[in-house]
Every structure is written in C-alpha cells, then in structure tokens.
Amino acid sequence: MQRGLGGFPHERLHQDIGSKRLISLAPNAWVQWVTGNPQVRASQLLDAEFQWISRESDVIVKAKSPQHQEFLILNELQLRYDQNMPQRMRNYVALAEEKYNLSAYPVLINILPPPSTVTIVDCYDKEFMGLKARQDYRVINLWEVEAELVLEQPLPPLFPFVPILFGGGSESKLRSAVQALRADQTLNQLEPLLAFFASFVLEIPLIQQIMRWDMTVLRESPWYQEILQEGLAQGIQQGIEQGIEQGIEQGIEQGIEQGIKQERRGSLERILKLRFSEIPVEISVRIQTLNLEQLEELMATALTVNSLDEFSEHLPN
C-alpha cells in the first residue's frame, strides 16, 4: 500500500502504548489532516514532558509550511470529552511554547461522543479583575469524520477508529479497514484496536468472523485497560481514606477492599455506558450488590454481549 508518508521513521508499535503514538505512522498525512493545509510537513516528534507536569500521553509534532515556517502542532486525543479540557489546552499551549520557543497549533481530537448534556467548546475564555485570557484550539470529533475519506486518503492512524467514524459502522467498512491494516506489516498490530471499536457498533460473532479476535486480544487493547484503570486510583484512595477514618489497621484493609470493589463497579458501568449509552436503574442497583469475583466476571461479559437484555441474563439472581 502506498502511503506517501515522508518525514521521519515511526517508532515500533506495541499494544500498551495507546493510540496517541499512532500519529508517528503517517506524520505528514496527520499534520495535513488536522491543520487542513496540504502544504504542512512534519519534521519531528517532540518530548511532551514538561517541568512538574508530564504530558507523555500527548503528541507534539514540529512542523513547517511555506507560509508559517516552523511551528508546533499539539495533539490531544481523548476517549471522551472532559469539561476541564479548555483549561488543559490553555496550559498545554503555554508549556509547549515556552519549552520550544515556537508558536503552537493545538488540536483536540475526541474519539467517542459525550453525553447529550455536555457541550464541547473550542476555546478557553476567562476574565478576572478586568484581565482576559483566551486560547483557541481546533476540535475534531471522530464521529463526524467520514470513514470513506479516511480509507481513501489514506490516513493510517485513524484506521482502528473506522467503525465509530461517520458511515463506518458496517460490515463492508470493517472489512475494508482490516484489509488496509493487513496490507502493511507496520499496521497489522493495530487489529486489536480496530476490533475493540468495532464492538461498539457490530455484533461480536461478526467481528470474530472477520478478524482474529478473542477476549485475550481484547484485554490487551490499551482502551480496555484505560476503561479499567480510569477509576482505580480514585476507588482505592477513597477506600484508604475510609479506613483511616476508622483509625485501625483492619479498617484500612477493609477500606482498601471496599475501594477495589467500588473501582470494579465503576469499571463495569463505564464499559456498559460506552457500549450501550445508558444503564437502566434496575441493572445499576443489581451491580451494587455483586461481590468482587462476580464483578470481574461480568466485565468480560459486558464486552461480549450484544445488548443490555443479554447482559441482564448473566446477572446473578
């Protein structure tokens, strides 16, 4: 497959690094896509760690164009939009421009749509004591990006997301994405990510028929790990605090155990929400009564069933 990437060699990909480093697969194609400027060229991936703050999960690309010379493209990829993103983007730009002494073009890429009650904004805008602070940034919502265009361009970093792109939730589009990944040895390690996002819109047996995929592969997906780890620190910390309040070692141990159970409940509910949007109250109530072993078994079930009704059948009586 001719990708016409140019630029610098990409790093060797491993499944545990997440999709943000996928930009290195096609740096020129990526920077032209996020800026909408075909004259932009990528020259280097830069360190995203700053003093006091680690931004290693984000990607800074040094780029240049005939009109703007050298500048930075700041790429922030989010599984779901966070309402704290405007301030985060403002800080991101300030830190990067100070460290590299170049102007920055910040881009926020949202992967999955947020709840209907959340409004996505494209700037930080605040006034304090008559002084104003503003930071604009470009927002790209993947569910609004046409799958056909991604496959035609082609844009390899977005191939794993094809099923959740606009018009991408069909068997034919999944087969096209699989074919594109398998046509290039540097891309075939991305199949677990593609399978994971396909599970949001297609039935599991169909995905298994098309792809080399099972629960072991799914568990290795960085997105599966992100869902499970999202509430871990908070859950355990809350448990420790509850134990400390009781003032005895046994209380701390019990608090930690309760915190782990709380984290597992939260992880299970996040999986269900990601796959089926909303969780009926009766299911949420039943989840609260489950023990740790039951919660862990049901997390795997939640990723393989095709409906909430089917999931309910697996809930203990």
ABEGO torsion letter per residue (X at the ends): XBAGAEEBBBBBBBAAAEAAAAAAABAAAAAAAAAGBAABBBABBBBABBBGBBAAABBBBBBBBAAAEBBBBBBBBBABBBAAAAAAAAAAAAAAAAAAGBBBBBBBBBABBBBAABBBBABBBBBBGGBBBBBBBBBBBAAABBAAAAAAOBBAAAAAAAAABBGABBAAAAAAAAAAAAABAAAAAAAAAAAAAAAAABBAAAAAAABBBBAAAAAABAAAAAAAAAAAAAAAAAAAAAAAAAGBAAAAAAAAAAAAAAAAAAAAAAAAAAAAGBBBAAAAAAAAABBAAAAAAAAAAAAABABAAAAAAABBX
